[in-house]
Amino acid sequence: MRTKLLILSAAALIIAGCNASANNQQKQSDNDQQAQTAQDAKKETKKMKVQELNVADFKQKVMDYDKHPNEWAFAGDKPAVIDFYATWCGPCKATAPNIEKLAETYAGKLDVYKVDVDKEPELAGLFGIRSIPTILFIPMTGDPSIQVGAMSYAQLNDVVSKIMK
């Protein structure tokens, strides 16, 4: 009888230990999942520094060309860069990380936008975009300048440093 009691007690301890181990594994899994979610949110925040523009956003944040059809009237509160691109374009894909790095470098001092020319042909037509990537650099005062073709980060940074003055 005493042997049975010892065996039952040992079995109960083993089961309790297994449950505790399973609970610890679940807590670790939950902690890992929370850490991954926080990491994903941080990555998403970085990605959001470059904003996608549609026609309505463009009119509000950059220029309402319906109200000012014959003159440049910038609506922004800081200089801006607009990358006209397409998802299928190789040079656009090569330029995208440089545009993102630019947005990160000048966060709060420069607005960085992207316009998908396939989704927003009206905006592409407005600026006569015939080749992509085409990048529009908008200073606070004066007319914007345009650069056609892929650009390195150093090239982008050079132009932006000039429009920031």
Chimera marker file (.cmm) of the C-alpha trace (Angstrom):
<marker_set name="trace">
<marker id="1" x="0.000" y="0.000" z="0.000" r="1" g="1" b="0" radius="0.5"/>
<marker id="2" x="2.791" y="2.338" z="0.910" r="1" g="1" b="0" radius="0.5"/>
<marker id="3" x="4.486" y="1.605" z="-2.428" r="1" g="1" b="0" radius="0.5"/>
<marker id="4" x="1.293" y="2.495" z="-4.306" r="1" g="1" b="0" radius="0.5"/>
<marker id="5" x="1.068" y="5.754" z="-2.371" r="1" g="1" b="0" radius="0.5"/>
<marker id="6" x="4.677" y="6.606" z="-3.244" r="1" g="1" b="0" radius="0.5"/>
<marker id="7" x="4.077" y="5.794" z="-6.914" r="1" g="1" b="0" radius="0.5"/>
<marker id="8" x="0.900" y="7.916" z="-7.005" r="1" g="1" b="0" radius="0.5"/>
<marker id="9" x="2.681" y="10.797" z="-5.263" r="1" g="1" b="0" radius="0.5"/>
<marker id="10" x="5.591" y="10.598" z="-7.711" r="1" g="1" b="0" radius="0.5"/>
<marker id="11" x="3.179" y="10.501" z="-10.655" r="1" g="1" b="0" radius="0.5"/>
<marker id="12" x="1.347" y="13.555" z="-9.302" r="1" g="1" b="0" radius="0.5"/>
<marker id="13" x="4.636" y="15.433" z="-8.951" r="1" g="1" b="0" radius="0.5"/>
<marker id="14" x="5.659" y="14.502" z="-12.508" r="1" g="1" b="0" radius="0.5"/>
<marker id="15" x="2.308" y="15.659" z="-13.893" r="1" g="1" b="0" radius="0.5"/>
<marker id="16" x="2.508" y="18.916" z="-11.928" r="1" g="1" b="0" radius="0.5"/>
<marker id="17" x="6.037" y="19.466" z="-13.217" r="1" g="1" b="0" radius="0.5"/>
<marker id="18" x="4.919" y="18.854" z="-16.803" r="1" g="1" b="0" radius="0.5"/>
<marker id="19" x="2.052" y="21.324" z="-16.402" r="1" g="1" b="0" radius="0.5"/>
<marker id="20" x="4.412" y="23.955" z="-14.968" r="1" g="1" b="0" radius="0.5"/>
<marker id="21" x="6.827" y="23.370" z="-17.829" r="1" g="1" b="0" radius="0.5"/>
<marker id="22" x="4.017" y="23.670" z="-20.382" r="1" g="1" b="0" radius="0.5"/>
<marker id="23" x="2.830" y="26.905" z="-18.733" r="1" g="1" b="0" radius="0.5"/>
<marker id="24" x="6.361" y="28.319" z="-18.849" r="1" g="1" b="0" radius="0.5"/>
<marker id="25" x="6.673" y="27.353" z="-22.513" r="1" g="1" b="0" radius="0.5"/>
<marker id="26" x="3.315" y="29.047" z="-23.269" r="1" g="1" b="0" radius="0.5"/>
<marker id="27" x="4.404" y="32.202" z="-21.411" r="1" g="1" b="0" radius="0.5"/>
<marker id="28" x="7.698" y="32.230" z="-23.342" r="1" g="1" b="0" radius="0.5"/>
<marker id="29" x="5.804" y="31.724" z="-26.594" r="1" g="1" b="0" radius="0.5"/>
<marker id="30" x="3.460" y="34.610" z="-25.697" r="1" g="1" b="0" radius="0.5"/>
<marker id="31" x="6.450" y="36.822" z="-24.830" r="1" g="1" b="0" radius="0.5"/>
<marker id="32" x="8.153" y="35.907" z="-28.116" r="1" g="1" b="0" radius="0.5"/>
<marker id="33" x="4.968" y="36.703" z="-30.032" r="1" g="1" b="0" radius="0.5"/>
<marker id="34" x="4.621" y="40.083" z="-28.282" r="1" g="1" b="0" radius="0.5"/>
<marker id="35" x="8.249" y="40.908" z="-29.055" r="1" g="1" b="0" radius="0.5"/>
<marker id="36" x="7.733" y="39.982" z="-32.723" r="1" g="1" b="0" radius="0.5"/>
<marker id="37" x="4.569" y="42.107" z="-32.886" r="1" g="1" b="0" radius="0.5"/>
<marker id="38" x="6.465" y="45.076" z="-31.422" r="1" g="1" b="0" radius="0.5"/>
<marker id="39" x="9.285" y="44.525" z="-33.934" r="1" g="1" b="0" radius="0.5"/>
<marker id="40" x="6.789" y="44.352" z="-36.811" r="1" g="1" b="0" radius="0.5"/>
<marker id="41" x="5.125" y="47.585" z="-35.619" r="1" g="1" b="0" radius="0.5"/>
<marker id="42" x="8.520" y="49.302" z="-35.472" r="1" g="1" b="0" radius="0.5"/>
<marker id="43" x="9.302" y="48.163" z="-39.027" r="1" g="1" b="0" radius="0.5"/>
<marker id="44" x="5.882" y="49.362" z="-40.193" r="1" g="1" b="0" radius="0.5"/>
<marker id="45" x="6.504" y="52.761" z="-38.607" r="1" g="1" b="0" radius="0.5"/>
<marker id="46" x="9.750" y="53.061" z="-40.534" r="1" g="1" b="0" radius="0.5"/>
<marker id="47" x="8.013" y="52.096" z="-43.758" r="1" g="1" b="0" radius="0.5"/>
<marker id="48" x="5.332" y="54.715" z="-43.208" r="1" g="1" b="0" radius="0.5"/>
<marker id="49" x="7.799" y="57.611" z="-43.475" r="1" g="1" b="0" radius="0.5"/>
<marker id="50" x="7.283" y="57.572" z="-47.244" r="1" g="1" b="0" radius="0.5"/>
<marker id="51" x="3.611" y="58.321" z="-47.887" r="1" g="1" b="0" radius="0.5"/>
<marker id="52" x="1.680" y="57.108" z="-50.913" r="1" g="1" b="0" radius="0.5"/>
<marker id="53" x="-0.209" y="59.928" z="-52.646" r="1" g="1" b="0" radius="0.5"/>
<marker id="54" x="-3.416" y="59.799" z="-54.645" r="1" g="1" b="0" radius="0.5"/>
<marker id="55" x="-5.003" y="62.759" z="-56.436" r="1" g="1" b="0" radius="0.5"/>
<marker id="56" x="-7.001" y="63.954" z="-53.414" r="1" g="1" b="0" radius="0.5"/>
<marker id="57" x="-3.956" y="63.764" z="-51.106" r="1" g="1" b="0" radius="0.5"/>
<marker id="58" x="-1.816" y="65.535" z="-53.693" r="1" g="1" b="0" radius="0.5"/>
<marker id="59" x="-4.272" y="68.415" z="-53.933" r="1" g="1" b="0" radius="0.5"/>
<marker id="60" x="-4.373" y="68.747" z="-50.154" r="1" g="1" b="0" radius="0.5"/>
<marker id="61" x="-0.701" y="68.200" z="-49.261" r="1" g="1" b="0" radius="0.5"/>
<marker id="62" x="1.189" y="69.414" z="-52.328" r="1" g="1" b="0" radius="0.5"/>
<marker id="63" x="-0.826" y="71.600" z="-54.695" r="1" g="1" b="0" radius="0.5"/>
<marker id="64" x="-4.436" y="72.014" z="-55.729" r="1" g="1" b="0" radius="0.5"/>
<marker id="65" x="-3.955" y="72.341" z="-59.471" r="1" g="1" b="0" radius="0.5"/>
<marker id="66" x="-7.689" y="72.891" z="-60.005" r="1" g="1" b="0" radius="0.5"/>
<marker id="67" x="-7.536" y="76.127" z="-58.004" r="1" g="1" b="0" radius="0.5"/>
<marker id="68" x="-4.158" y="77.139" z="-59.472" r="1" g="1" b="0" radius="0.5"/>
<marker id="69" x="-4.101" y="75.807" z="-63.042" r="1" g="1" b="0" radius="0.5"/>
<marker id="70" x="-1.514" y="78.283" z="-64.369" r="1" g="1" b="0" radius="0.5"/>
<marker id="71" x="0.872" y="78.703" z="-61.458" r="1" g="1" b="0" radius="0.5"/>
<marker id="72" x="2.784" y="76.622" z="-58.933" r="1" g="1" b="0" radius="0.5"/>
<marker id="73" x="1.210" y="77.118" z="-55.478" r="1" g="1" b="0" radius="0.5"/>
<marker id="74" x="2.819" y="74.739" z="-52.996" r="1" g="1" b="0" radius="0.5"/>
<marker id="75" x="0.514" y="73.788" z="-50.121" r="1" g="1" b="0" radius="0.5"/>
<marker id="76" x="3.074" y="72.036" z="-47.927" r="1" g="1" b="0" radius="0.5"/>
<marker id="77" x="4.575" y="73.295" z="-44.692" r="1" g="1" b="0" radius="0.5"/>
<marker id="78" x="8.038" y="71.851" z="-45.375" r="1" g="1" b="0" radius="0.5"/>
<marker id="79" x="10.028" y="70.964" z="-48.507" r="1" g="1" b="0" radius="0.5"/>
<marker id="80" x="8.972" y="67.759" z="-50.240" r="1" g="1" b="0" radius="0.5"/>
<marker id="81" x="10.184" y="64.998" z="-52.524" r="1" g="1" b="0" radius="0.5"/>
<marker id="82" x="7.839" y="62.975" z="-54.715" r="1" g="1" b="0" radius="0.5"/>
<marker id="83" x="8.969" y="59.703" z="-56.263" r="1" g="1" b="0" radius="0.5"/>
<marker id="84" x="6.917" y="58.777" z="-59.348" r="1" g="1" b="0" radius="0.5"/>
<marker id="85" x="7.313" y="55.022" z="-59.742" r="1" g="1" b="0" radius="0.5"/>
<marker id="86" x="5.698" y="51.751" z="-60.809" r="1" g="1" b="0" radius="0.5"/>
<marker id="87" x="5.736" y="48.432" z="-58.971" r="1" g="1" b="0" radius="0.5"/>
<marker id="88" x="7.100" y="46.565" z="-62.011" r="1" g="1" b="0" radius="0.5"/>
<marker id="89" x="9.977" y="49.020" z="-62.646" r="1" g="1" b="0" radius="0.5"/>
<marker id="90" x="13.477" y="47.697" z="-61.850" r="1" g="1" b="0" radius="0.5"/>
<marker id="91" x="15.186" y="51.108" z="-61.456" r="1" g="1" b="0" radius="0.5"/>
<marker id="92" x="12.260" y="52.195" z="-59.247" r="1" g="1" b="0" radius="0.5"/>
<marker id="93" x="12.853" y="49.184" z="-56.996" r="1" g="1" b="0" radius="0.5"/>
<marker id="94" x="16.549" y="50.087" z="-56.838" r="1" g="1" b="0" radius="0.5"/>
<marker id="95" x="15.741" y="53.694" z="-55.890" r="1" g="1" b="0" radius="0.5"/>
<marker id="96" x="13.065" y="52.836" z="-53.286" r="1" g="1" b="0" radius="0.5"/>
<marker id="97" x="15.481" y="52.045" z="-50.403" r="1" g="1" b="0" radius="0.5"/>
<marker id="98" x="17.296" y="55.323" z="-51.051" r="1" g="1" b="0" radius="0.5"/>
<marker id="99" x="13.998" y="57.215" z="-50.928" r="1" g="1" b="0" radius="0.5"/>
<marker id="100" x="13.113" y="55.460" z="-47.657" r="1" g="1" b="0" radius="0.5"/>
<marker id="101" x="16.523" y="56.294" z="-46.181" r="1" g="1" b="0" radius="0.5"/>
<marker id="102" x="16.049" y="59.912" z="-47.257" r="1" g="1" b="0" radius="0.5"/>
<marker id="103" x="12.678" y="60.011" z="-45.469" r="1" g="1" b="0" radius="0.5"/>
<marker id="104" x="14.259" y="58.564" z="-42.353" r="1" g="1" b="0" radius="0.5"/>
<marker id="105" x="17.207" y="60.986" z="-42.454" r="1" g="1" b="0" radius="0.5"/>
<marker id="106" x="15.010" y="64.079" z="-42.864" r="1" g="1" b="0" radius="0.5"/>
<marker id="107" x="12.040" y="62.912" z="-40.765" r="1" g="1" b="0" radius="0.5"/>
<marker id="108" x="10.111" y="65.959" z="-39.568" r="1" g="1" b="0" radius="0.5"/>
<marker id="109" x="12.042" y="68.306" z="-41.867" r="1" g="1" b="0" radius="0.5"/>
<marker id="110" x="11.020" y="66.976" z="-45.288" r="1" g="1" b="0" radius="0.5"/>
<marker id="111" x="7.868" y="65.328" z="-46.606" r="1" g="1" b="0" radius="0.5"/>
<marker id="112" x="8.612" y="62.320" z="-48.793" r="1" g="1" b="0" radius="0.5"/>
<marker id="113" x="5.875" y="60.946" z="-51.035" r="1" g="1" b="0" radius="0.5"/>
<marker id="114" x="5.448" y="58.249" z="-53.669" r="1" g="1" b="0" radius="0.5"/>
<marker id="115" x="3.040" y="58.215" z="-56.592" r="1" g="1" b="0" radius="0.5"/>
<marker id="116" x="2.332" y="54.955" z="-58.407" r="1" g="1" b="0" radius="0.5"/>
<marker id="117" x="1.972" y="56.120" z="-62.023" r="1" g="1" b="0" radius="0.5"/>
<marker id="118" x="-0.198" y="53.113" z="-62.893" r="1" g="1" b="0" radius="0.5"/>
<marker id="119" x="-2.695" y="53.943" z="-60.136" r="1" g="1" b="0" radius="0.5"/>
<marker id="120" x="-2.509" y="57.739" z="-60.561" r="1" g="1" b="0" radius="0.5"/>
<marker id="121" x="-2.148" y="58.496" z="-64.291" r="1" g="1" b="0" radius="0.5"/>
<marker id="122" x="-3.662" y="61.961" z="-63.771" r="1" g="1" b="0" radius="0.5"/>
<marker id="123" x="-0.753" y="62.979" z="-61.535" r="1" g="1" b="0" radius="0.5"/>
<marker id="124" x="1.794" y="61.420" z="-63.887" r="1" g="1" b="0" radius="0.5"/>
<marker id="125" x="0.236" y="63.344" z="-66.783" r="1" g="1" b="0" radius="0.5"/>
<marker id="126" x="0.222" y="66.583" z="-64.804" r="1" g="1" b="0" radius="0.5"/>
<marker id="127" x="4.025" y="66.505" z="-64.647" r="1" g="1" b="0" radius="0.5"/>
<marker id="128" x="4.543" y="64.931" z="-68.064" r="1" g="1" b="0" radius="0.5"/>
<marker id="129" x="6.061" y="61.775" z="-66.591" r="1" g="1" b="0" radius="0.5"/>
<marker id="130" x="7.262" y="59.668" z="-69.505" r="1" g="1" b="0" radius="0.5"/>
<marker id="131" x="10.035" y="57.722" z="-67.808" r="1" g="1" b="0" radius="0.5"/>
<marker id="132" x="10.291" y="56.288" z="-64.314" r="1" g="1" b="0" radius="0.5"/>
<marker id="133" x="11.550" y="56.731" z="-61.753" r="1" g="1" b="0" radius="0.5"/>
<marker id="134" x="11.074" y="60.475" z="-61.924" r="1" g="1" b="0" radius="0.5"/>
<marker id="135" x="11.669" y="62.421" z="-58.751" r="1" g="1" b="0" radius="0.5"/>
<marker id="136" x="10.182" y="65.837" z="-58.071" r="1" g="1" b="0" radius="0.5"/>
<marker id="137" x="12.046" y="68.053" z="-55.568" r="1" g="1" b="0" radius="0.5"/>
<marker id="138" x="9.899" y="70.809" z="-54.072" r="1" g="1" b="0" radius="0.5"/>
<marker id="139" x="11.481" y="73.683" z="-52.125" r="1" g="1" b="0" radius="0.5"/>
<marker id="140" x="9.397" y="75.901" z="-49.845" r="1" g="1" b="0" radius="0.5"/>
<marker id="141" x="9.741" y="78.804" z="-52.258" r="1" g="1" b="0" radius="0.5"/>
<marker id="142" x="10.307" y="78.769" z="-55.973" r="1" g="1" b="0" radius="0.5"/>
<marker id="143" x="9.552" y="76.181" z="-58.577" r="1" g="1" b="0" radius="0.5"/>
<marker id="144" x="10.154" y="72.465" z="-58.141" r="1" g="1" b="0" radius="0.5"/>
<marker id="145" x="12.908" y="70.645" z="-60.024" r="1" g="1" b="0" radius="0.5"/>
<marker id="146" x="12.660" y="67.228" z="-61.584" r="1" g="1" b="0" radius="0.5"/>
<marker id="147" x="15.177" y="64.409" z="-62.019" r="1" g="1" b="0" radius="0.5"/>
<marker id="148" x="14.572" y="61.445" z="-64.313" r="1" g="1" b="0" radius="0.5"/>
<marker id="149" x="16.197" y="58.101" z="-63.600" r="1" g="1" b="0" radius="0.5"/>
<marker id="150" x="17.447" y="56.112" z="-60.652" r="1" g="1" b="0" radius="0.5"/>
<marker id="151" x="19.392" y="58.042" z="-58.040" r="1" g="1" b="0" radius="0.5"/>
<marker id="152" x="21.774" y="56.936" z="-55.317" r="1" g="1" b="0" radius="0.5"/>
<marker id="153" x="21.271" y="58.089" z="-51.758" r="1" g="1" b="0" radius="0.5"/>
<marker id="154" x="24.211" y="60.500" z="-52.106" r="1" g="1" b="0" radius="0.5"/>
<marker id="155" x="22.638" y="62.076" z="-55.203" r="1" g="1" b="0" radius="0.5"/>
<marker id="156" x="19.247" y="62.397" z="-53.495" r="1" g="1" b="0" radius="0.5"/>
<marker id="157" x="20.823" y="63.842" z="-50.368" r="1" g="1" b="0" radius="0.5"/>
<marker id="158" x="22.784" y="66.382" z="-52.432" r="1" g="1" b="0" radius="0.5"/>
<marker id="159" x="19.638" y="67.722" z="-54.132" r="1" g="1" b="0" radius="0.5"/>
<marker id="160" x="17.643" y="67.719" z="-50.891" r="1" g="1" b="0" radius="0.5"/>
<marker id="161" x="20.334" y="69.609" z="-49.017" r="1" g="1" b="0" radius="0.5"/>
<marker id="162" x="20.036" y="72.338" z="-51.674" r="1" g="1" b="0" radius="0.5"/>
<marker id="163" x="16.231" y="72.605" z="-51.451" r="1" g="1" b="0" radius="0.5"/>
<marker id="164" x="16.377" y="72.657" z="-47.639" r="1" g="1" b="0" radius="0.5"/>
<marker id="165" x="18.230" y="76.020" z="-47.717" r="1" g="1" b="0" radius="0.5"/>
<link id1="1" id2="2" r="1" g="1" b="0" radius="0.2"/>
<link id1="2" id2="3" r="1" g="1" b="0" radius="0.2"/>
<link id1="3" id2="4" r="1" g="1" b="0" radius="0.2"/>
<link id1="4" id2="5" r="1" g="1" b="0" radius="0.2"/>
<link id1="5" id2="6" r="1" g="1" b="0" radius="0.2"/>
<link id1="6" id2="7" r="1" g="1" b="0" radius="0.2"/>
<link id1="7" id2="8" r="1" g="1" b="0" radius="0.2"/>
<link id1="8" id2="9" r="1" g="1" b="0" radius="0.2"/>
<link id1="9" id2="10" r="1" g="1" b="0" radius="0.2"/>
<link id1="10" id2="11" r="1" g="1" b="0" radius="0.2"/>
<link id1="11" id2="12" r="1" g="1" b="0" radius="0.2"/>
<link id1="12" id2="13" r="1" g="1" b="0" radius="0.2"/>
<link id1="13" id2="14" r="1" g="1" b="0" radius="0.2"/>
<link id1="14" id2="15" r="1" g="1" b="0" radius="0.2"/>
<link id1="15" id2="16" r="1" g="1" b="0" radius="0.2"/>
<link id1="16" id2="17" r="1" g="1" b="0" radius="0.2"/>
<link id1="17" id2="18" r="1" g="1" b="0" radius="0.2"/>
<link id1="18" id2="19" r="1" g="1" b="0" radius="0.2"/>
<link id1="19" id2="20" r="1" g="1" b="0" radius="0.2"/>
<link id1="20" id2="21" r="1" g="1" b="0" radius="0.2"/>
<link id1="21" id2="22" r="1" g="1" b="0" radius="0.2"/>
<link id1="22" id2="23" r="1" g="1" b="0" radius="0.2"/>
<link id1="23" id2="24" r="1" g="1" b="0" radius="0.2"/>
<link id1="24" id2="25" r="1" g="1" b="0" radius="0.2"/>
<link id1="25" id2="26" r="1" g="1" b="0" radius="0.2"/>
<link id1="26" id2="27" r="1" g="1" b="0" radius="0.2"/>
<link id1="27" id2="28" r="1" g="1" b="0" radius="0.2"/>
<link id1="28" id2="29" r="1" g="1" b="0" radius="0.2"/>
<link id1="29" id2="30" r="1" g="1" b="0" radius="0.2"/>
<link id1="30" id2="31" r="1" g="1" b="0" radius="0.2"/>
<link id1="31" id2="32" r="1" g="1" b="0" radius="0.2"/>
<link id1="32" id2="33" r="1" g="1" b="0" radius="0.2"/>
<link id1="33" id2="34" r="1" g="1" b="0" radius="0.2"/>
<link id1="34" id2="35" r="1" g="1" b="0" radius="0.2"/>
<link id1="35" id2="36" r="1" g="1" b="0" radius="0.2"/>
<link id1="36" id2="37" r="1" g="1" b="0" radius="0.2"/>
<link id1="37" id2="38" r="1" g="1" b="0" radius="0.2"/>
<link id1="38" id2="39" r="1" g="1" b="0" radius="0.2"/>
<link id1="39" id2="40" r="1" g="1" b="0" radius="0.2"/>
<link id1="40" id2="41" r="1" g="1" b="0" radius="0.2"/>
<link id1="41" id2="42" r="1" g="1" b="0" radius="0.2"/>
<link id1="42" id2="43" r="1" g="1" b="0" radius="0.2"/>
<link id1="43" id2="44" r="1" g="1" b="0" radius="0.2"/>
<link id1="44" id2="45" r="1" g="1" b="0" radius="0.2"/>
<link id1="45" id2="46" r="1" g="1" b="0" radius="0.2"/>
<link id1="46" id2="47" r="1" g="1" b="0" radius="0.2"/>
<link id1="47" id2="48" r="1" g="1" b="0" radius="0.2"/>
<link id1="48" id2="49" r="1" g="1" b="0" radius="0.2"/>
<link id1="49" id2="50" r="1" g="1" b="0" radius="0.2"/>
<link id1="50" id2="51" r="1" g="1" b="0" radius="0.2"/>
<link id1="51" id2="52" r="1" g="1" b="0" radius="0.2"/>
<link id1="52" id2="53" r="1" g="1" b="0" radius="0.2"/>
<link id1="53" id2="54" r="1" g="1" b="0" radius="0.2"/>
<link id1="54" id2="55" r="1" g="1" b="0" radius="0.2"/>
<link id1="55" id2="56" r="1" g="1" b="0" radius="0.2"/>
<link id1="56" id2="57" r="1" g="1" b="0" radius="0.2"/>
<link id1="57" id2="58" r="1" g="1" b="0" radius="0.2"/>
<link id1="58" id2="59" r="1" g="1" b="0" radius="0.2"/>
<link id1="59" id2="60" r="1" g="1" b="0" radius="0.2"/>
<link id1="60" id2="61" r="1" g="1" b="0" radius="0.2"/>
<link id1="61" id2="62" r="1" g="1" b="0" radius="0.2"/>
<link id1="62" id2="63" r="1" g="1" b="0" radius="0.2"/>
<link id1="63" id2="64" r="1" g="1" b="0" radius="0.2"/>
<link id1="64" id2="65" r="1" g="1" b="0" radius="0.2"/>
<link id1="65" id2="66" r="1" g="1" b="0" radius="0.2"/>
<link id1="66" id2="67" r="1" g="1" b="0" radius="0.2"/>
<link id1="67" id2="68" r="1" g="1" b="0" radius="0.2"/>
<link id1="68" id2="69" r="1" g="1" b="0" radius="0.2"/>
<link id1="69" id2="70" r="1" g="1" b="0" radius="0.2"/>
<link id1="70" id2="71" r="1" g="1" b="0" radius="0.2"/>
<link id1="71" id2="72" r="1" g="1" b="0" radius="0.2"/>
<link id1="72" id2="73" r="1" g="1" b="0" radius="0.2"/>
<link id1="73" id2="74" r="1" g="1" b="0" radius="0.2"/>
<link id1="74" id2="75" r="1" g="1" b="0" radius="0.2"/>
<link id1="75" id2="76" r="1" g="1" b="0" radius="0.2"/>
<link id1="76" id2="77" r="1" g="1" b="0" radius="0.2"/>
<link id1="77" id2="78" r="1" g="1" b="0" radius="0.2"/>
<link id1="78" id2="79" r="1" g="1" b="0" radius="0.2"/>
<link id1="79" id2="80" r="1" g="1" b="0" radius="0.2"/>
<link id1="80" id2="81" r="1" g="1" b="0" radius="0.2"/>
<link id1="81" id2="82" r="1" g="1" b="0" radius="0.2"/>
<link id1="82" id2="83" r="1" g="1" b="0" radius="0.2"/>
<link id1="83" id2="84" r="1" g="1" b="0" radius="0.2"/>
<link id1="84" id2="85" r="1" g="1" b="0" radius="0.2"/>
<link id1="85" id2="86" r="1" g="1" b="0" radius="0.2"/>
<link id1="86" id2="87" r="1" g="1" b="0" radius="0.2"/>
<link id1="87" id2="88" r="1" g="1" b="0" radius="0.2"/>
<link id1="88" id2="89" r="1" g="1" b="0" radius="0.2"/>
<link id1="89" id2="90" r="1" g="1" b="0" radius="0.2"/>
<link id1="90" id2="91" r="1" g="1" b="0" radius="0.2"/>
<link id1="91" id2="92" r="1" g="1" b="0" radius="0.2"/>
<link id1="92" id2="93" r="1" g="1" b="0" radius="0.2"/>
<link id1="93" id2="94" r="1" g="1" b="0" radius="0.2"/>
<link id1="94" id2="95" r="1" g="1" b="0" radius="0.2"/>
<link id1="95" id2="96" r="1" g="1" b="0" radius="0.2"/>
<link id1="96" id2="97" r="1" g="1" b="0" radius="0.2"/>
<link id1="97" id2="98" r="1" g="1" b="0" radius="0.2"/>
<link id1="98" id2="99" r="1" g="1" b="0" radius="0.2"/>
<link id1="99" id2="100" r="1" g="1" b="0" radius="0.2"/>
<link id1="100" id2="101" r="1" g="1" b="0" radius="0.2"/>
<link id1="101" id2="102" r="1" g="1" b="0" radius="0.2"/>
<link id1="102" id2="103" r="1" g="1" b="0" radius="0.2"/>
<link id1="103" id2="104" r="1" g="1" b="0" radius="0.2"/>
<link id1="104" id2="105" r="1" g="1" b="0" radius="0.2"/>
<link id1="105" id2="106" r="1" g="1" b="0" radius="0.2"/>
<link id1="106" id2="107" r="1" g="1" b="0" radius="0.2"/>
<link id1="107" id2="108" r="1" g="1" b="0" radius="0.2"/>
<link id1="108" id2="109" r="1" g="1" b="0" radius="0.2"/>
<link id1="109" id2="110" r="1" g="1" b="0" radius="0.2"/>
<link id1="110" id2="111" r="1" g="1" b="0" radius="0.2"/>
<link id1="111" id2="112" r="1" g="1" b="0" radius="0.2"/>
<link id1="112" id2="113" r="1" g="1" b="0" radius="0.2"/>
<link id1="113" id2="114" r="1" g="1" b="0" radius="0.2"/>
<link id1="114" id2="115" r="1" g="1" b="0" radius="0.2"/>
<link id1="115" id2="116" r="1" g="1" b="0" radius="0.2"/>
<link id1="116" id2="117" r="1" g="1" b="0" radius="0.2"/>
<link id1="117" id2="118" r="1" g="1" b="0" radius="0.2"/>
<link id1="118" id2="119" r="1" g="1" b="0" radius="0.2"/>
<link id1="119" id2="120" r="1" g="1" b="0" radius="0.2"/>
<link id1="120" id2="121" r="1" g="1" b="0" radius="0.2"/>
<link id1="121" id2="122" r="1" g="1" b="0" radius="0.2"/>
<link id1="122" id2="123" r="1" g="1" b="0" radius="0.2"/>
<link id1="123" id2="124" r="1" g="1" b="0" radius="0.2"/>
<link id1="124" id2="125" r="1" g="1" b="0" radius="0.2"/>
<link id1="125" id2="126" r="1" g="1" b="0" radius="0.2"/>
<link id1="126" id2="127" r="1" g="1" b="0" radius="0.2"/>
<link id1="127" id2="128" r="1" g="1" b="0" radius="0.2"/>
<link id1="128" id2="129" r="1" g="1" b="0" radius="0.2"/>
<link id1="129" id2="130" r="1" g="1" b="0" radius="0.2"/>
<link id1="130" id2="131" r="1" g="1" b="0" radius="0.2"/>
<link id1="131" id2="132" r="1" g="1" b="0" radius="0.2"/>
<link id1="132" id2="133" r="1" g="1" b="0" radius="0.2"/>
<link id1="133" id2="134" r="1" g="1" b="0" radius="0.2"/>
<link id1="134" id2="135" r="1" g="1" b="0" radius="0.2"/>
<link id1="135" id2="136" r="1" g="1" b="0" radius="0.2"/>
<link id1="136" id2="137" r="1" g="1" b="0" radius="0.2"/>
<link id1="137" id2="138" r="1" g="1" b="0" radius="0.2"/>
<link id1="138" id2="139" r="1" g="1" b="0" radius="0.2"/>
<link id1="139" id2="140" r="1" g="1" b="0" radius="0.2"/>
<link id1="140" id2="141" r="1" g="1" b="0" radius="0.2"/>
<link id1="141" id2="142" r="1" g="1" b="0" radius="0.2"/>
<link id1="142" id2="143" r="1" g="1" b="0" radius="0.2"/>
<link id1="143" id2="144" r="1" g="1" b="0" radius="0.2"/>
<link id1="144" id2="145" r="1" g="1" b="0" radius="0.2"/>
<link id1="145" id2="146" r="1" g="1" b="0" radius="0.2"/>
<link id1="146" id2="147" r="1" g="1" b="0" radius="0.2"/>
<link id1="147" id2="148" r="1" g="1" b="0" radius="0.2"/>
<link id1="148" id2="149" r="1" g="1" b="0" radius="0.2"/>
<link id1="149" id2="150" r="1" g="1" b="0" radius="0.2"/>
<link id1="150" id2="151" r="1" g="1" b="0" radius="0.2"/>
<link id1="151" id2="152" r="1" g="1" b="0" radius="0.2"/>
<link id1="152" id2="153" r="1" g="1" b="0" radius="0.2"/>
<link id1="153" id2="154" r="1" g="1" b="0" radius="0.2"/>
<link id1="154" id2="155" r="1" g="1" b="0" radius="0.2"/>
<link id1="155" id2="156" r="1" g="1" b="0" radius="0.2"/>
<link id1="156" id2="157" r="1" g="1" b="0" radius="0.2"/>
<link id1="157" id2="158" r="1" g="1" b="0" radius="0.2"/>
<link id1="158" id2="159" r="1" g="1" b="0" radius="0.2"/>
<link id1="159" id2="160" r="1" g="1" b="0" radius="0.2"/>
<link id1="160" id2="161" r="1" g="1" b="0" radius="0.2"/>
<link id1="161" id2="162" r="1" g="1" b="0" radius="0.2"/>
<link id1="162" id2="163" r="1" g="1" b="0" radius="0.2"/>
<link id1="163" id2="164" r="1" g="1" b="0" radius="0.2"/>
<link id1="164" id2="165" r="1" g="1" b="0" radius="0.2"/>
</marker_set>
